[in-house]
Amino acid sequence: MFVVHAGDSRCYLYRNGAVEQLTTDHTLARQMVEKGGMRLEDELTSRWSKVLWNVLGGTSKDEVVAEVRSVDLEEGDLIVLCSDGLHRYVEAKLLADVLSVTEEPGAVCRTLIDFAKASRGRTMSPRSLLGQT
């Protein structure tokens, strides 16, 4: 599989109970984290987390730089494509947990959307869903 990406929507690979993020967010906050100017734990709450530097359909006259990744898929792999409306509020661990117990794609989508809506802006982890801190 080839993933060609620009922006902050994400592609995840679910394999053997674990989720791997295949794309990199093209936000100013991500750039700042990678260059040591921001702590990873501050990225999602930063005002720069919603400012894209590489995006299709933007107003910049700069060229879009496509991130390209090749992945050898295996039987049983699942691919999840989602916008920041999901990945901002659902941690990778929760995504893996849902994928491990729900086989029907429509049910997976509904469950993840419900979790994102229920978070009301807080990142949802499996522990927070169970009322644990």
NUDOKOL-456500 format. One line per field, with one value per residue (C-alpha): residue in one letter; z, y, x. Coordinates in steps of 0.2 Angstrom, whole numbers, plus 5000, padded with zeros to 4 digits. Example, Ala and Ser with C-alpha at 12.3 -4.5 7.8 and 13.67 -1.06 7.14 Angstrom:
# residues 2
res <- (A; S) .
w <- (5039; 5036) .
v <- (4978; 4995) .
u <- (5062; 5068) .
# end
This chain:
# residues 133
res <- (M; F; V; V; H; A; G; D; S; R; C; Y; L; Y; R; N; G; A; V; E; Q; L; T; T; D; H; T; L; A; R; Q; M; V; E; K; G; G; M; R; L; E; D; E; L; T; S; R; W; S; K; V; L; W; N; V; L; G; G; T; S; K; D; E; V; V; A; E; V; R; S; V; D; L; E; E; G; D; L; I; V; L; C; S; D; G; L; H; R; Y; V; E; A; K; L; L; A; D; V; L; S; V; T; E; E; P; G; A; V; C; R; T; L; I; D; F; A; K; A; S; R; G; R; T; M; S; P; R; S; L; L; G; Q; T) .
w <- (5000; 4996; 5007; 5000; 5012; 5015; 5030; 5047; 5043; 5048; 5042; 5055; 5052; 5065; 5066; 5079; 5092; 5090; 5080; 5071; 5064; 5046; 5043; 5051; 5055; 5044; 5058; 5065; 5082; 5075; 5067; 5084; 5093; 5080; 5082; 5101; 5102; 5111; 5122; 5115; 5129; 5124; 5105; 5105; 5116; 5107; 5096; 5082; 5082; 5070; 5058; 5043; 5034; 5020; 5014; 4998; 4994; 5004; 4999; 4999; 4983; 4989; 4982; 4992; 4998; 4998; 5011; 5003; 5013; 5007; 5018; 5015; 5021; 5029; 5031; 5045; 5044; 5046; 5039; 5048; 5039; 5050; 5052; 5067; 5073; 5079; 5082; 5093; 5105; 5104; 5109; 5099; 5113; 5113; 5094; 5096; 5109; 5099; 5083; 5094; 5099; 5085; 5068; 5058; 5050; 5052; 5071; 5073; 5065; 5076; 5092; 5088; 5083; 5099; 5110; 5101; 5104; 5122; 5125; 5123; 5120; 5132; 5125; 5128; 5135; 5139; 5158; 5156; 5148; 5163; 5175; 5181; 5182) .
v <- (5000; 5018; 5032; 5049; 5063; 5081; 5090; 5084; 5069; 5053; 5035; 5022; 5004; 4991; 4975; 4961; 4972; 4988; 5004; 5013; 5030; 5030; 5049; 5064; 5080; 5094; 5107; 5121; 5113; 5096; 5106; 5114; 5098; 5090; 5105; 5105; 5121; 5113; 5098; 5084; 5085; 5103; 5099; 5096; 5111; 5123; 5137; 5131; 5113; 5119; 5129; 5118; 5122; 5109; 5107; 5104; 5118; 5131; 5149; 5148; 5149; 5136; 5119; 5105; 5093; 5075; 5063; 5046; 5030; 5012; 4998; 4979; 4974; 4957; 4947; 4954; 4972; 4986; 5003; 5018; 5035; 5050; 5068; 5078; 5078; 5060; 5059; 5074; 5066; 5047; 5041; 5027; 5015; 5017; 5015; 4999; 4993; 4997; 4988; 4973; 4970; 4977; 4969; 4978; 4994; 5004; 4999; 5004; 5021; 5024; 5019; 5030; 5045; 5043; 5043; 5058; 5067; 5062; 5069; 5087; 5092; 5080; 5067; 5050; 5036; 5018; 5023; 5039; 5030; 5018; 5032; 5029; 5042) .
u <- (5000; 5006; 5000; 5002; 4998; 4997; 4989; 4983; 4971; 4979; 4982; 4984; 4989; 4981; 4991; 4992; 4983; 4993; 4990; 5004; 5002; 5008; 5007; 5015; 5004; 5009; 5005; 5016; 5015; 5022; 5036; 5040; 5040; 5051; 5063; 5063; 5053; 5038; 5035; 5025; 5012; 5009; 5006; 4987; 4983; 4994; 4986; 4998; 4991; 4977; 4989; 4994; 5010; 5007; 4990; 4980; 4968; 4977; 4980; 4999; 5008; 5020; 5020; 5012; 5025; 5017; 5023; 5024; 5025; 5025; 5018; 5018; 5001; 4998; 4982; 4971; 4978; 4966; 4968; 4960; 4959; 4952; 4952; 4958; 4940; 4944; 4962; 4963; 4951; 4954; 4971; 4979; 4977; 4958; 4958; 4967; 4955; 4940; 4947; 4952; 4934; 4923; 4924; 4911; 4918; 4902; 4901; 4920; 4916; 4900; 4909; 4924; 4913; 4903; 4919; 4926; 4909; 4909; 4926; 4920; 4937; 4947; 4958; 4949; 4959; 4953; 4955; 4945; 4931; 4930; 4930; 4948; 4961) .
# end
